[in-house]
Amino acid sequence: MDKKAQKKIDVLRQRLAKMRQQLAGAKSQMDDPDEVRRLESDIAKAEAEIEKLKAS
């Protein structure tokens, strides 16, 4: 893995941590159910991108 890919993975992991915190808050306070689905989708996309970068 080159430095650019490693840096992107680090940034994605930071975003994942933030999104997981937001998801926990959104689940505990169900004001907008669409927000929960959006966050879950964004988390899945970020995890898939991390796996793609690790594979290359």
DABELJO-V160773 format. One record per residue. N is the residue number from 1. RES is the residue in one small letter. PHI is phi in whole degrees, -180 to 180 (NA if undefined). NEAR is the number of other ideal C-beta (glycine too) atoms within 10 Angstrom. D_FIRST is the distance of its C-alpha to the first C-alpha in Angstrom with 1 decimal. Layout:
# DABELJO-V160773
n=N res=RES phi=PHI near=NEAR d_first=D_FIRST
n=N res=RES phi=PHI near=NEAR d_first=D_FIRST
This chain:
# DABELJO-V160773
n=1 res=m phi=NA near=11 d_first=0.0
n=2 res=d phi=-86 near=9 d_first=3.8
n=3 res=k phi=-63 near=7 d_first=6.7
n=4 res=k phi=-64 near=9 d_first=8.2
n=5 res=a phi=-66 near=14 d_first=6.2
n=6 res=q phi=-63 near=12 d_first=6.6
n=7 res=k phi=-64 near=10 d_first=10.1
n=8 res=k phi=-64 near=15 d_first=10.9
n=9 res=i phi=-63 near=16 d_first=10.3
n=10 res=d phi=-61 near=11 d_first=12.5
n=11 res=v phi=-65 near=11 d_first=15.0
n=12 res=l phi=-64 near=16 d_first=15.3
n=13 res=r phi=-64 near=13 d_first=16.0
n=14 res=q phi=-65 near=10 d_first=18.6
n=15 res=r phi=-63 near=14 d_first=20.1
n=16 res=l phi=-61 near=16 d_first=20.2
n=17 res=a phi=-60 near=10 d_first=22.2
n=18 res=k phi=-66 near=10 d_first=24.5
n=19 res=m phi=-66 near=17 d_first=25.1
n=20 res=r phi=-66 near=12 d_first=25.9
n=21 res=q phi=-65 near=11 d_first=28.4
n=22 res=q phi=-63 near=16 d_first=29.9
n=23 res=l phi=-64 near=17 d_first=30.2
n=24 res=a phi=-60 near=11 d_first=32.0
n=25 res=g phi=-66 near=11 d_first=34.3
n=26 res=a phi=-67 near=20 d_first=34.9
n=27 res=k phi=-72 near=13 d_first=35.8
n=28 res=s phi=-76 near=7 d_first=38.2
n=29 res=q phi=-130 near=9 d_first=39.8
n=30 res=m phi=-77 near=9 d_first=40.1
n=31 res=d phi=-72 near=7 d_first=41.4
n=32 res=d phi=-133 near=10 d_first=39.3
n=33 res=p phi=-62 near=10 d_first=38.1
n=34 res=d phi=-65 near=8 d_first=36.1
n=35 res=e phi=-65 near=16 d_first=33.9
n=36 res=v phi=-62 near=15 d_first=32.9
n=37 res=r phi=-63 near=11 d_first=32.0
n=38 res=r phi=-64 near=15 d_first=30.0
n=39 res=l phi=-64 near=19 d_first=28.0
n=40 res=e phi=-62 near=14 d_first=27.3
n=41 res=s phi=-66 near=10 d_first=26.2
n=42 res=d phi=-63 near=15 d_first=23.9
n=43 res=i phi=-64 near=16 d_first=22.4
n=44 res=a phi=-63 near=10 d_first=21.8
n=45 res=k phi=-64 near=11 d_first=20.2
n=46 res=a phi=-65 near=16 d_first=17.7
n=47 res=e phi=-64 near=13 d_first=16.9
n=48 res=a phi=-66 near=10 d_first=16.5
n=49 res=e phi=-66 near=15 d_first=14.1
n=50 res=i phi=-61 near=17 d_first=11.9
n=51 res=e phi=-62 near=11 d_first=12.1
n=52 res=k phi=-63 near=10 d_first=11.4
n=53 res=l phi=-68 near=16 d_first=8.1
n=54 res=k phi=-66 near=11 d_first=7.2
n=55 res=a phi=-71 near=7 d_first=8.8
n=56 res=s phi=-86 near=8 d_first=7.2
